[in-house]
Amino acid sequence: MSDAGDGKRTTDASRDEVTPDEAPIDAERGTGRGIPPDWTIRRIVRTMVPLLAALSVLQMVSGTVLETYEEALLENPALLILVPVQIGTAGNLASIMCSRLSTGIHLGTFELSPSNPAVRANVGAVFALAATVFSAVGVAAWGLGRLLGGSLGLADVLTVSLLSGMALAVLVVVMSLLAVQASYRIGLNPDDTTIPIVTNLCDVGGVLILFAVVAVVL
């Protein structure tokens, strides 16, 4: 009889257990079902409008910097081709890096430490992608540059593309790690802030790095 009674009580208790999907929403932490406070329209707008305004000013600076190299770009079509591709590729790498690090924060696996295997894997992936993509970009830019009447050799264009691309990869890694960590520390959602910050910094840094390498190599 006692075994039967215990079994019945156990069955009743298991029926009373609340599954994760049925868990009540914690209004402060945003757990359970529903929209977390960080994802409300008011919070997103209040956070993103000042940030996007500041980044728009940064984009203007990037355009001004690029204009100073107009003569060199017109003389070398391969370099003119490299500029948007280098910047765009760096932005893509930054988006990948920031997204993966932000996911790590939400999963509770992110730790800004060289011993963290997830961080090491993401950093290694960025450098591997950069080496592969910027090599292909260099060859393509050289070929198109020759069709447009450029005189730069394949070795020169490939060297510029690879060196500037790997330097940009370093910038992507450092800025992504710092942006994700800073957003988390000051209580901002890294999904909202990190990608626009890092990609805009790569726009400015990409132009400066590219022409710094051009000045050294050519």
C-alpha positions as CSV (number, residue, x, y, z in Angstrom):
1,M,0.0,0.0,0.0
2,S,2.8,2.4,0.9
3,D,4.5,1.8,-2.4
4,A,1.3,2.4,-4.3
5,G,0.7,5.6,-2.3
6,D,4.3,6.8,-2.9
7,G,3.9,6.1,-6.6
8,K,0.7,8.1,-6.8
9,R,2.2,11.0,-4.9
10,T,5.2,10.9,-7.3
11,T,2.9,11.0,-10.3
12,D,0.9,13.9,-8.9
13,A,4.1,15.8,-8.1
14,S,5.4,15.3,-11.6
15,R,2.2,16.6,-13.1
16,D,2.5,19.7,-10.9
17,E,6.1,20.4,-12.2
18,V,6.3,23.5,-14.4
19,T,8.1,23.0,-17.7
20,P,10.5,25.7,-19.0
21,D,7.9,26.8,-21.6
22,E,5.3,27.2,-18.9
23,A,7.7,29.1,-16.5
24,P,6.4,32.6,-15.6
25,I,8.2,35.6,-17.0
26,D,10.6,37.4,-14.8
27,A,9.9,41.0,-15.7
28,E,13.3,42.2,-14.5
29,R,15.5,39.6,-16.2
30,G,13.3,38.9,-19.2
31,T,13.4,35.1,-18.7
32,G,10.7,32.8,-19.7
33,R,8.4,33.6,-22.6
34,G,8.0,37.1,-23.9
35,I,10.2,40.0,-25.0
36,P,13.1,40.9,-22.7
37,P,13.2,44.5,-21.6
38,D,16.4,45.0,-23.6
39,W,14.4,44.3,-26.8
40,T,11.7,46.9,-26.3
41,I,11.3,49.5,-29.1
42,R,11.9,52.4,-26.7
43,R,15.2,50.8,-25.4
44,I,16.5,50.0,-28.8
45,V,15.7,53.5,-30.2
46,R,17.2,55.2,-27.1
47,T,20.4,53.2,-27.5
48,M,20.8,53.2,-31.2
49,V,19.9,56.7,-32.4
50,P,22.9,58.4,-30.6
51,L,25.2,55.5,-31.7
52,L,24.2,55.6,-35.3
53,A,24.5,59.4,-35.4
54,A,28.0,59.2,-34.1
55,L,28.9,56.5,-36.6
56,S,27.4,58.6,-39.5
57,V,29.9,61.3,-38.6
58,L,32.7,58.6,-38.6
59,Q,31.6,57.6,-42.1
60,M,32.0,61.2,-43.3
61,V,35.5,61.1,-41.9
62,S,36.1,57.9,-43.9
63,G,35.0,59.6,-47.1
64,T,37.2,62.6,-46.4
65,V,40.2,60.4,-45.9
66,L,39.5,58.5,-49.1
67,E,39.3,61.7,-51.1
68,T,42.9,62.6,-50.2
69,Y,44.0,59.5,-52.1
70,E,42.0,60.3,-55.2
71,E,44.9,60.9,-57.5
72,A,46.7,57.6,-56.5
73,L,43.5,55.7,-57.0
74,L,42.9,57.1,-60.5
75,E,46.5,56.3,-61.5
76,N,46.2,52.7,-60.3
77,P,42.8,51.1,-61.2
78,A,43.7,47.9,-59.2
79,L,43.9,50.0,-56.0
80,L,40.6,51.7,-56.9
81,I,39.0,48.2,-57.1
82,L,40.7,47.1,-53.9
83,V,39.3,49.9,-51.7
84,P,35.6,48.9,-51.5
85,V,36.3,45.2,-51.6
86,Q,38.8,45.4,-48.7
87,I,36.4,47.5,-46.6
88,G,33.4,45.3,-47.4
89,T,35.3,42.1,-46.7
90,A,36.6,43.4,-43.4
91,G,33.0,44.4,-42.5
92,N,31.8,40.9,-43.3
93,L,34.5,39.4,-41.1
94,A,33.6,41.8,-38.3
95,S,29.9,40.8,-38.6
96,I,30.7,37.2,-38.3
97,M,33.1,37.7,-35.4
98,C,30.7,39.9,-33.4
99,S,27.7,37.7,-34.0
100,R,29.5,34.6,-32.8
101,L,30.9,36.4,-29.7
102,S,27.5,37.8,-28.9
103,T,26.0,34.3,-29.2
104,G,28.7,33.2,-26.7
105,I,27.6,35.8,-24.2
106,H,23.9,34.8,-24.5
107,L,24.9,31.1,-24.0
108,G,27.2,32.0,-21.1
109,T,30.4,30.6,-22.8
110,F,32.1,33.9,-23.6
111,E,35.2,34.9,-21.6
112,L,37.7,37.4,-22.7
113,S,40.7,35.2,-22.2
114,P,43.3,33.6,-24.5
115,S,42.7,30.3,-22.8
116,N,39.0,30.3,-23.9
117,P,38.8,27.7,-26.7
118,A,35.8,29.5,-28.3
119,V,37.7,32.8,-28.5
120,R,40.7,31.1,-30.0
121,A,38.5,29.2,-32.6
122,N,36.8,32.4,-33.7
123,V,40.1,34.3,-34.0
124,G,41.6,31.5,-36.0
125,A,38.6,31.4,-38.3
126,V,38.8,35.1,-39.0
127,F,42.5,34.9,-39.9
128,A,42.0,31.8,-42.1
129,L,39.1,33.5,-43.9
130,A,41.1,36.7,-44.3
131,A,44.1,34.9,-45.8
132,T,41.9,33.0,-48.3
133,V,39.6,35.9,-49.3
134,F,42.2,38.6,-49.6
135,S,44.4,36.4,-51.7
136,A,41.6,35.9,-54.2
137,V,40.7,39.6,-54.0
138,G,44.3,40.5,-54.9
139,V,44.3,38.3,-58.0
140,A,40.9,39.6,-59.1
141,A,41.8,43.2,-58.6
142,W,45.0,42.8,-60.5
143,G,43.2,41.2,-63.5
144,L,40.5,43.9,-63.6
145,G,43.1,46.6,-63.1
146,R,45.0,45.3,-66.2
147,L,41.8,45.3,-68.2
148,L,41.3,49.0,-67.2
149,G,44.8,49.9,-68.3
150,G,46.6,49.6,-65.0
151,S,50.4,48.9,-64.9
152,L,50.8,47.3,-61.4
153,G,52.1,43.8,-61.4
154,L,50.4,40.8,-59.9
155,A,53.1,40.5,-57.1
156,D,52.6,44.1,-56.0
157,V,48.8,44.0,-56.0
158,L,48.7,40.6,-54.2
159,T,51.2,41.8,-51.6
160,V,49.2,45.0,-50.9
161,S,45.9,43.0,-50.7
162,L,47.3,40.4,-48.4
163,L,49.3,42.7,-46.0
164,S,46.4,45.2,-45.7
165,G,43.9,42.4,-45.4
166,M,45.7,40.6,-42.6
167,A,46.3,43.9,-40.8
168,L,42.5,44.6,-41.1
169,A,41.9,41.1,-39.7
170,V,43.9,42.1,-36.6
171,L,41.8,45.2,-36.3
172,V,38.6,43.2,-36.7
173,V,39.6,40.7,-34.0
174,V,40.7,43.4,-31.5
175,M,37.8,45.7,-32.0
176,S,35.2,42.8,-32.0
177,L,36.5,41.5,-28.7
178,L,36.6,44.9,-27.1
179,A,33.2,46.0,-28.4
180,V,31.5,42.8,-27.2
181,Q,33.1,43.0,-23.8
182,A,32.4,46.7,-23.4
183,S,28.8,46.4,-24.4
184,Y,28.3,43.6,-21.9
185,R,30.0,45.5,-19.1
186,I,27.9,48.6,-19.5
187,G,24.7,46.7,-19.9
188,L,24.0,47.1,-23.6
189,N,22.9,44.3,-25.8
190,P,25.9,43.4,-28.0
191,D,23.6,42.3,-30.8
192,D,22.6,45.9,-31.2
193,T,25.9,47.7,-30.8
194,T,28.9,45.7,-31.8
195,I,28.4,45.2,-35.5
196,P,27.7,48.8,-36.5
197,I,30.6,50.0,-34.3
198,V,33.2,47.6,-35.6
199,T,32.2,47.8,-39.2
200,N,32.4,51.6,-39.2
201,L,35.8,51.5,-37.5
202,C,36.9,49.1,-40.2
203,D,35.7,51.5,-42.9
204,V,38.1,54.2,-41.6
205,G,40.8,51.9,-40.6
206,G,40.6,50.0,-43.9
207,V,41.4,53.1,-45.9
208,L,44.3,54.1,-43.7
209,I,45.8,50.6,-43.5
210,L,45.5,50.1,-47.3
211,F,47.3,53.2,-48.2
212,A,49.9,52.8,-45.5
213,V,50.7,49.4,-47.0
214,V,50.7,51.0,-50.5
215,A,53.2,53.6,-49.3
216,V,55.5,50.9,-48.0
217,V,55.2,48.3,-50.8
218,L,55.0,50.7,-53.8
